[in-house]
Amino acid sequence: MIEIVVTLIAVLEAAGLVVLWLLLVRARRDLEELQRRVDTRQSLMNGGREAVKTVWGAASLLRKKGFRGAVLTSIEDLAGWAQVERPDLAQLTSAGHVAIAFSDIEGSTALNERLGDRAWVKLLGRHERLVGKFVTAHGGHIVKSQGDGFMIAFAEAEQAVRCGLDVQDALGDSAGSLGRERVRVRIGIHMGRSVRRGDDLFGRNVAMAARVAGQADGGEVLLSAEVRDAVADEPGIAVTGAREVELKGFHGAHHLYTVERVR
């Protein structure tokens, strides 16, 4: 009799342990499901907040500047971005020299006004594809683009100059116009040494390239003295003019040079 009671107690204890184990498993699953729901809700809330911030930011920009002001940019804007971000471009060349080119469309504000926003955005798309094609062909890298402006990096000054000349030739060719519109692009190129993340020299060289581009006229490829010296003996490239200018933020007078392709 005692043996039967002991056996019964053992069976009940075992059954109790099984039930407890099942309850623990269920509780764990319920906890995991609850955590997933919390994570999903938090993710949605975070994503929603970011989306709202983006929408309100865009709306605020549109209210302040209008659509035209929101899509337009300048060489100065791109230079300012680069000096803050400072991407590591030194890998382009083991010698540490990087040629930096800036370009934008001359008279873009007036052109946008005349075309209207929809046609202007289409023109920007064609312009971006044209510039991108020649940058790729010459081994360059578009560091940043906004609106009608580009900041482009090359390992060699020759690559940058030949790319600039190709862009100008394409825009000057009747087959290379951007749709029905003739546009004039100004391009400025400067090169510097040891362009690295966190190195103030990067900011200086970017600013110099931006200042050179700011002095260019539509249809020109304008070079700093450093770039002129680097391509002086390259076949098919001819320096055709020089001018002395003062550049904002840089001491003294600076010599800049126009360049053309030798046919």
Salt bridges, closest charged atoms under 4 A:
GLU32 OE2 - ARG28 NE 3.48
GLU33 OE1 - ARG36 NH2 2.59
GLU33 OE2 - ARG37 NE 3.28
GLU50 OE2 - LYS53 NZ 3.69
GLU76 OE2 - ARG211 NH1 2.75
ASP104 OD1 - ARG186 NE 2.56
GLU106 OE1 - ARG184 NE 3.07
GLU113 OE1 - ARG68 NH1 3.27
ASP117 OD1 - ARG68 NH2 3.45
GLU158 OE2 - ARG162 NE 2.77
ASP166 OD2 - HIS138 NE2 2.54
ASP166 OD1 - ARG261 NH2 2.45
ASP169 OD2 - ARG261 NE 2.88
ASP169 OD1 - ARG263 NH2 3.16
GLU181 OE1 - ARG114 NH2 3.13
ASP200 OD1 - ARG86 NH2 3.21
GLU220 OE1 - ARG243 NH2 2.90
GLU226 OE1 - HIS190 ND1 3.63
ASP229 OD1 - ARG228 NE 2.83
GLU244 OE2 - HIS255 NE2 3.23
